[in-house]
Amino acid sequence: MLIPKLLIGLALVTMAHQSHAQISSPLTPTEIEARAQAADRLKALVESSPHLPLAQHDLPVRLPEGQELGQVSWITRDSIEHRAAQPAHL
């Protein structure tokens, strides 16, 4: 599983490097064809890689007593209170 990811990363880095290096000069038909073939190989590699099973699950949320979803978290409130307590020149 790690090898296909490394190959994909290597192919993307190579293509990015090549495109950056040739911004100022136009591509020849041979280079265009080579890039198209590389893109096709990359697409085939991605499509042939194993797919992970996906399943949707509900995540139970346990809130402290008296809180509701959508309320500002205590971390944010604490941060705001801390800033308000700081002297203005800091």
N, C-alpha and C positions, 0 to 999 in steps of 0.2 A: 504494500500500500504506500509506503514511503517513497519507493523508487519512482512510481508514476508522478507523484507530486514534485519530486526533485527534477524530473525530466521536463515537466510543464514549466516549472520555475525557470529552468535553464533556457528553455526555448523562448519564453517571454523576455527574459533579460537579454538574450541574444538579439531578438527582433527589435527590442527597444534600443539597444546599442547601435544596431545597424541603421535604424531609422534616424537616430540622432546624428550619426556620423555622416549621413547623406542628405541632410536637409538642404544644403546648398546645391547639390548636383542631382539632376534628374536620373531616374532609374532606367536602365536599359531593359529591353524586352526580356532578356535572359534573367536579369535580376527580378523582374516582376514575376516571371514564371517560377523562379526558385522560391520566392516568398509565398506564392500561392500554394506551391507544393508543401512548404513547411507548415503553412496554416492548415492545409488538409491533413497532414500527419498529426499535428497537434489536436485538431478536432477529433480525429479517429482515436487518438490516445485517450482523450477526455471521455469520449462516448463509450470506450471499451472498459474504462475503469469501473470497479464494482460500485454499485449504488448502495448507500446505507439505508436501512429500513427507517422510515419515519412514522411516528405515531403521535397523535395529538392527545395530550393529557391535560386535565384540569389541575391547576395548582391551588391547593387550599391556602387561603390567606388567614393567618391568625393575628388579629390586631389587638393591641392592648385595650383594656376596658375603657370605654368612652371615646375611642377614636373610630373614625370612618375612613374608607378609601377616599382619596382626594384631598385629605388634610395635609398640610405642610408637615414634613418630617421634623422630628425633634432636632436633628443635626442642623437643618437649615435654620430653625428657630434659634437654636443655641448660637449659631454663627452670627445671625443678625443681632441678637442681644449682645454678643461679645463686641461686635463692631460699634454698636451704639454706646457701649461703655468706654471705648477707647477715647483718649483726648483727640481733639480735632487736628492737632499738629502732627500726629503720627501717621 
